[in-house]
Amino acid sequence: MNVKLLKSTKDAEKTCAVAARLCYSASTIDNIDENLTSEKVIDLLGKVISSGHHSVLEHASFTFGVEGVSRALLAQLTRHRIASFSVQSQRYVKFKSGLDFVFPPTIKKDEKLLKKYNSFLKNTKNLYKEFLDAGIPAEDARYILPNAAATQIIITMNARELRHFFSLRCCNRAQWEIKDMARRMLNLARKEAPLLFEDAGPDCARKGCHETFACGKPWKS
Ligand SMILES: Cc1cc2nc3c(=O)[nH]c(=O)nc-3n(C[C@H](O)[C@H](O)[C@H](O)COP(=O)(O)OP(=O)(O)OC[C@H]3O[C@@H](n4cnc5c(N)ncnc54)[C@H](O)[C@@H]3O)c2cc1C
């Protein structure tokens, strides 16, 4: 899996701090960012984050490029509705130079089952090629592809939605692949805008755990 932060709002922290200041001051738009020192940015963001006034975080957005993840991950990711996605098309892309698949660690470490998994994927690749060679359009040949098929995605979320996404998907109990991706995204977002994401992560990083079947291990980033 490869996860990159491709773009983000310029001065993301300051942009959100300006929005917060607007809510609580008599300043006009022309002087809204006057004397907005880094100390004031820290103070404003600290206040809105701890008070739950998270709508101001919607003014900063982050765009990630992700490759080498499965269609199983994609199905979970796209349940997040306050986000924009662009996904490599299985209709238009004919994977003539080869299909890639994701290998779950539990299967990888079981020699016998790994052999069966490899053999299944090899048969899938051969059948997919046979269908394309016979003139079946890629949009129909893809029906035989499993959840393991690898894909590439561009994801854009604003900081509020990212914090929500991280609270669900960085959790120890989240499914391993989306958890791996979410944790990489969190590290990148934190590097770019630490004030927006320093306390982001599963609920146990801030308050109590919400999980019915709690893992019992407080999360460490
Ligand atoms: C551990 C785990 C297990 C899961 N298991 C299943 C499962 O078995 N079956 C299944 O179908 N899904 C499952 N899901 C997916 C889950 O139900 C959500 O679809 C997914 O996590 C997206 O979360 P969300 O709706 O909070 O977030 P988003 O879509 O990212 O939305 C963010 C927030 O915006 C608000 N919002 C968005 N849309 C609306 C709306 N229409 N009305 C009101 N408020 C809205 C809500 O406050 C929401 O929390 C699971 C998720 C997790 C983390």
The ligand as a Gaussian input file, in Angstrom:
#p B3LYP/6-31G(d) Opt

LIG

0 1
 C      -16.252000      -1.094000      13.172000
 C      -17.251000      -0.832000      12.066000
 C      -18.115000      -1.840000      11.660000
 C      -19.049000      -1.603000      10.641000
 N      -19.887000      -2.607000      10.267000
 C      -20.824000      -2.380000       9.328000
 C      -21.761000      -3.383000       8.947000
 O      -21.736000      -4.508000       9.461000
 N      -22.687000      -3.103000       7.990000
 C      -22.740000      -1.857000       7.401000
 O      -23.615000      -1.640000       6.542000
 N      -21.871000      -0.902000       7.726000
 C      -20.916000      -1.119000       8.657000
 N      -20.035000      -0.113000       8.990000
 C      -20.095000       1.163000       8.268000
 C      -20.858000       2.221000       9.094000
 O      -22.201000       1.826000       9.296000
 C      -20.846000       3.589000       8.394000
 O      -21.536000       3.475000       7.165000
 C      -19.451000       4.093000       8.105000
 O      -18.597000       3.890000       9.204000
 C      -19.522000       5.590000       7.792000
 O      -19.719000       6.273000       9.011000
 P      -20.674000       7.529000       9.203000
 O      -21.997000       7.274000       8.624000
 O      -20.592000       7.954000      10.639000
 O      -19.813000       8.605000       8.466000
 P      -19.904000       9.553000       7.217000
 O      -20.701000       9.040000       6.094000
 O      -18.465000       9.795000       6.976000
 O      -20.632000      10.814000       7.777000
 C      -20.058000      11.625000       8.804000
 C      -21.136000      12.078000       9.752000
 O      -22.020000      12.936000       9.042000
 C      -23.344000      12.755000       9.524000
 N      -24.176000      12.249000       8.417000
 C      -23.756000      11.839000       7.190000
 N      -24.793000      11.510000       6.418000
 C      -25.901000      11.693000       7.173000
 C      -27.295000      11.517000       6.952000
 N      -27.783000      11.053000       5.808000
 N      -28.137000      11.824000       7.952000
 C      -27.694000      12.297000       9.131000
 N      -26.384000      12.475000       9.422000
 C      -25.507000      12.187000       8.451000
 C      -23.267000      11.731000      10.650000
 O      -23.112000      12.432000      11.870000
 C      -22.012000      10.970000      10.331000
 O      -21.414000      10.351000      11.465000
 C      -19.097000      -0.328000       9.992000
 C      -18.201000       0.675000      10.388000
 C      -17.282000       0.434000      11.404000
 C      -16.312000       1.532000      11.800000

